[in-house]
Amino acid sequence: MPFGQEPPQLLKQHLFYQGRRFNFEVNSLRLPNKSE
């Protein structure tokens, strides 16, 4: 699926979801290593 064919609202939701998932993965990776 070529990039830029989705409606802007859908694209924003997708990027927001990806960002949340990325943050969750980073947090779950960082938390066990560093107990801050």
VOTOR-429268 format. One record per atom (N, C-alpha, C, CB): residue in one letter; atom name; x, y, z. Coordinates in nm, 4 decimals. Atoms other than C-alpha are relative to their C-alpha. Last residue first. Glycine has a CB too. Layout:
residuo, atomo, u, v, w
a, CA, X, Y, Z $
...
END
This chain:
residuo, atomo, u, v, w
e, N, -0.0218, -0.1397, -0.0372 $
e, CA, 1.4996, 0.4621, 3.8733 $
e, C, -0.1005, 0.0412, 0.1056 $
e, CB, -0.0103, 0.0923, -0.1231 $
s, N, 0.1065, -0.0260, -0.0973 $
s, CA, 1.5220, 0.0858, 3.8427 $
s, C, 0.0226, 0.1398, 0.0535 $
s, CB, -0.0015, -0.1069, 0.1165 $
k, N, -0.0264, -0.1087, -0.0946 $
k, CA, 1.7221, 0.0706, 3.5231 $
k, C, -0.1173, 0.0119, 0.0955 $
k, CB, 0.0244, 0.1347, -0.0741 $
n, N, -0.1438, -0.0249, -0.0039 $
n, CA, 1.7310, -0.2571, 3.3326 $
n, C, 0.0353, 0.1065, 0.1021 $
n, CB, 0.0503, 0.0413, -0.1370 $
p, N, -0.0706, 0.1077, -0.0697 $
p, CA, 1.3796, -0.3823, 3.4108 $
p, C, 0.1493, 0.0295, 0.0145 $
p, CB, -0.0197, -0.1319, -0.0741 $
l, N, 0.0344, 0.0147, -0.1417 $
l, CA, 1.2266, -0.0405, 3.3311 $
l, C, 0.0763, -0.1132, 0.0686 $
l, CB, -0.1483, -0.0240, 0.0142 $
r, N, -0.0858, -0.0783, -0.0880 $
r, CA, 1.4135, 0.0309, 3.0092 $
r, C, -0.0268, -0.0288, 0.1464 $
r, CB, -0.0183, 0.1469, -0.0270 $
l, N, -0.1392, 0.0420, 0.0120 $
l, CA, 1.2720, -0.2455, 2.7904 $
l, C, 0.0872, 0.0708, 0.1033 $
l, CB, 0.0523, 0.0277, -0.1415 $
s, N, -0.0083, 0.1359, -0.0528 $
s, CA, 0.9149, -0.2039, 2.9117 $
s, C, 0.1417, -0.0534, -0.0143 $
s, CB, -0.0996, -0.0926, -0.0719 $
n, N, 0.0158, -0.0004, -0.1456 $
n, CA, 0.9480, 0.1718, 2.8702 $
n, C, 0.0169, -0.1404, 0.0560 $
n, CB, -0.1375, 0.0567, 0.0395 $
v, N, -0.1199, -0.0607, -0.0584 $
v, CA, 1.0889, 0.1422, 2.5175 $
v, C, -0.0083, -0.0040, 0.1519 $
v, CB, 0.0174, 0.1456, -0.0491 $
e, N, -0.1094, 0.0957, 0.0139 $
e, CA, 0.8159, -0.1019, 2.4166 $
e, C, 0.1263, 0.0550, 0.0643 $
e, CB, 0.0253, -0.0329, -0.1480 $
f, N, 0.0251, 0.1112, -0.0914 $
f, CA, 0.5443, 0.1239, 2.5598 $
f, C, 0.1146, -0.1001, -0.0062 $
f, CB, -0.1335, -0.0693, -0.0335 $
n, N, -0.0288, -0.0459, -0.1359 $
n, CA, 0.6920, 0.4287, 2.3888 $
n, C, -0.0191, -0.1133, 0.0998 $
n, CB, -0.0897, 0.1191, 0.0371 $
f, N, -0.1447, -0.0153, -0.0109 $
f, CA, 0.6981, 0.2433, 2.0560 $
f, C, 0.0386, 0.0416, 0.1415 $
f, CB, 0.0513, 0.1032, -0.1020 $
r, N, -0.0552, 0.1343, -0.0093 $
r, CA, 0.3395, 0.1290, 2.1012 $
r, C, 0.1514, 0.0084, 0.0170 $
r, CB, -0.0367, -0.0836, -0.1252 $
r, N, 0.0322, 0.0561, -0.1322 $
r, CA, 0.2291, 0.4831, 2.1804 $
r, C, 0.0633, -0.1369, 0.0164 $
r, CB, -0.1526, -0.0098, 0.0199 $
g, N, -0.0795, -0.0706, -0.1002 $
g, CA, 0.4130, 0.6185, 1.8772 $
g, C, -0.0247, -0.0546, 0.1396 $
g, CB, -0.0307, 0.1487, -0.0034 $
q, N, -0.1374, 0.0476, 0.0106 $
q, CA, 0.2674, 0.3518, 1.6481 $
q, C, 0.0869, 0.0657, 0.1070 $
q, CB, 0.0566, 0.0284, -0.1406 $
y, N, -0.0048, 0.1352, -0.0545 $
y, CA, -0.0818, 0.4302, 1.7747 $
y, C, 0.1419, -0.0532, -0.0042 $
y, CB, -0.0942, -0.0931, -0.0770 $
f, N, 0.0170, -0.0117, -0.1444 $
f, CA, -0.0328, 0.8047, 1.7161 $
f, C, 0.0102, -0.1375, 0.0650 $
f, CB, -0.1353, 0.0660, 0.0339 $
l, N, -0.1262, -0.0491, -0.0547 $
l, CA, 0.1069, 0.7367, 1.3687 $
l, C, -0.0077, 0.0105, 0.1518 $
l, CB, 0.0358, 0.1364, -0.0608 $
h, N, -0.0997, 0.1055, 0.0161 $
h, CA, -0.1926, 0.5219, 1.2820 $
h, C, 0.1325, 0.0437, 0.0618 $
h, CB, 0.0189, -0.0351, -0.1495 $
q, N, 0.0289, 0.1036, -0.0998 $
q, CA, -0.4410, 0.7732, 1.4244 $
q, C, 0.1067, -0.1083, -0.0054 $
q, CB, -0.1403, -0.0614, -0.0232 $
k, N, -0.0339, -0.0553, -0.1317 $
k, CA, -0.2746, 1.0510, 1.2241 $
k, C, -0.0243, -0.1045, 0.1080 $
k, CB, -0.0825, 0.1280, 0.0292 $
l, N, -0.1456, 0.0000, -0.0090 $
l, CA, -0.2841, 0.8394, 0.9073 $
l, C, 0.0439, 0.0510, 0.1367 $
l, CB, 0.0616, 0.0861, -0.1119 $
l, N, -0.0429, 0.1375, -0.0214 $
l, CA, -0.6514, 0.7666, 0.9596 $
l, C, 0.1509, -0.0047, 0.0193 $
l, CB, -0.0423, -0.0896, -0.1180 $
q, N, 0.0425, 0.0356, -0.1359 $
q, CA, -0.7233, 1.1375, 1.0002 $
q, C, 0.0456, -0.1420, 0.0332 $
q, CB, -0.1545, 0.0121, 0.0147 $
p, N, -0.0887, -0.0577, -0.1032 $
p, CA, -0.5118, 1.2255, 0.6967 $
p, C, -0.0384, -0.0422, 0.1409 $
p, CB, -0.0015, 0.1514, -0.0087 $
p, N, 0.0507, -0.1308, -0.0449 $
p, CA, -0.7050, 0.9826, 0.4721 $
p, C, 0.0859, 0.0534, 0.1141 $
p, CB, -0.1482, -0.0108, 0.0450 $
e, N, 0.1000, 0.0056, -0.1054 $
e, CA, -0.4811, 0.6995, 0.3496 $
e, C, -0.0509, 0.1407, 0.0292 $
e, CB, 0.0579, -0.0649, 0.1278 $
q, N, 0.1309, 0.0201, 0.0609 $
q, CA, -0.3097, 0.7281, 0.0124 $
q, C, -0.1094, -0.0079, 0.1049 $
q, CB, -0.0002, -0.1259, -0.0844 $
g, N, 0.0630, -0.1254, 0.0362 $
g, CA, 0.0079, 0.8887, 0.1463 $
g, C, -0.1355, -0.0175, -0.0646 $
g, CB, 0.0883, 0.0758, -0.0909 $
f, N, 0.0126, -0.0954, -0.1090 $
f, CA, 0.2331, 0.5834, 0.1545 $
f, C, -0.0688, 0.1260, -0.0508 $
f, CB, 0.1383, 0.0336, 0.0605 $
p, N, -0.0876, -0.1181, 0.0093 $
p, CA, 0.1675, 0.3240, -0.1121 $
p, C, -0.0260, 0.0973, 0.1131 $
p, CB, -0.0192, 0.0707, -0.1340 $
m, N, 0.0854, -0.1184, 0.0000 $
m, CA, 0.0000, 0.0000, 0.0000 $
m, C, 0.0897, 0.1244, 0.0000 $
m, CB, -0.0970, 0.0000, 0.1238 $
END
